[in-house]
């Protein structure tokens, strides 16, 4: 597997390491984000990349969870050339207040308009929990609890399929779906396109072994976020949870391979066939992340990391706990 830098789904090349271009912190728990970004384009070890000066831009996500931010140089351009567009992999998430099928395409088109793109590479349902539609992305009742909506996600998926048919997206997928919810989509009568990926929290303390095996059996790519554990935001992470990168086994392996514990954790995922979302703050860290392709863990080392699994979820999304489609109540 060492030396393989891309997977392919729907004839779209997907980097095994997808580098997030932003440093995101949650405002109002998970709705508004401040982002500082370093422009990065593929150029190193089979990827052509360019690093620009950091910048900060405040962006309120009105129509979907937009995870692409621009440098001042790119903001000045009204159109992106085809050559520019094909070297950058762009994805968006469909927010929970837009699950009703009649809202999906408008949500996507408004986001494309803001981004000045003709299409996306990937469009995914962020979480299977639906919220009341409206201008507020975090609809609350008088008691400060989220106002849920009940939507048949199979109808949401049909609207996603229509976006793909219209050429607005290359691929469509999901995030935070459990096996039951994936099967609901896969077994839908008249299914045109199955999810190409399922993005989930995945790291050595939550290795998602059963879900990974299921996804592989259905040719669905498992994509890991929080692959290094999680940032310690007191609003949503229990401060008593252990720090993954301080784990003795990871640190022992890091010493053995003369790599950081973070690189060992990332390499572990790649050798399992998991695509990794790697979020970096500095040029130095981005450069260091590419070293994940320069070494390989032994089978014994992989088993040692497997043994770290605690089914520890850093972000259990407890604000959704009472929703009938809360995804983390099932075994996997």
Secondary structure, 3 states (H helix, E strand, C coil): CCCCCEEEECCEEEECEEEECEEEEEECCCCEEEEEECCCCCECCCCECCCCCCEEEEECCCCCEECCCCCHHHHCCCCCCHHHHHCCCCEEEECHHHCCHHHHHHHHHHHHHHHCCCCEEEEEECCCCCECCCCCCCCECCCCCECECCCCHHHHHHHHHHHHHCCCEEEEEEECCCHHHHHHHHCCCCCCCCCCEEEEECECCECCHHHHHHHHHCCCEEEEECCCCCCCCCCCCCCCCCCHHHCHHHHHHHHHHCCCHHHHHHHHHHHCCCEEEEECCCHHHHHHHHHHHHCCCCHHHHHHHHCCCCCCCCCCCHHHCCCCCCCCCCCC
